[in-house]
Amino acid sequence: MDAKTAHEELTEHPHYKYRGCASDPDDPRRAAGNPALSVDAWQSPDVDGGEEKEVREAREDAAREVCVECPVMVQCLAYGSSLTPSGKLAEPYAILGGMTALERHKALVEFLKERQEAPVRVEPAPVEQLRTAQKLAVLAALARFEEPELIAAAARVDVRTAKWQISRLTTQLGLEKTATRVELLEAAVARGLLDRSVLAPVPAARPAAVPAASSPVPLGRRSRARRVPVVRGQLAFDFDDSPPRTRPVTSLFSSTPVLEAAA
């Protein structure tokens, strides 16, 4: 509640004139709720050096007792806890509604901290705004696939549009931006945008085929020989790629048609 409204509700209350901190009719300097107290008991005195701790605590306790019996205690506390447009307490120094200025400041700090930490809840959009052809197509694709490219292809849109529609659906369904795919689909089912039967697990991607290792050439099997072109008058040799131990040992001086031709 803003300070102006809270102040009006306090001062316009029918029992406001009977408040305990008002002036006593017989002695304007005394409090109506306790003539033993000064009307200034709800304010810290402006004296050099301040109050002694014992004096201050006694004054505050006596003022609190009057507040408890006050007919407008609730309205007084509401005004004491209200904020100005600049975000400060309307009455930063007095005892109001049974609470000291320090207690009201601490309550304000706790309130602001809780409000800052509290998650922002977005009101879900009407179902009519969600039942567009493109949104339903993206939801149906999201129920089948996880990869953006596959979702876009199934929904017949480009990847950028698919991602944008998923982001819009997350917001319009009242979810946080960090919502998972499963949370989004569950919310869509709850709003009647999808049938639960379509929420089948996405099949795991098939591993890429591993090429079969090349079979080693068994011992004793000759690989294909590379033959150097034969030039008339020269010797001809066969170049074999197989391991040396599998090659037959043949003397270069054995009688062959080529050697005989050279001779």
Secondary structure, 3 states (H helix, E strand, C coil): CEHHHHHHHHHCCCCHHHCCCCECCCCCCEECCEEEEECCCCCCCCCCCCCCHHHHHHHHHHHHHHHHCCCCHHHHHHHHHCECCCCCECCCCCCECCECHHHHHHHHHHHHHHHHHCCCCCCCCCHHHHCCHHHHHHHHHHCCCCCHHHHHHHHCCCHHHHHHHHHHHHHHCCCCCCCCHHHHHHHHHHCCCCCHHHCCCCCCCCCCCCCCCCCCCCCCCCCCCEECCCCCCCCCCEECCCCHHHCCCCCCCCCCHHHHHHC
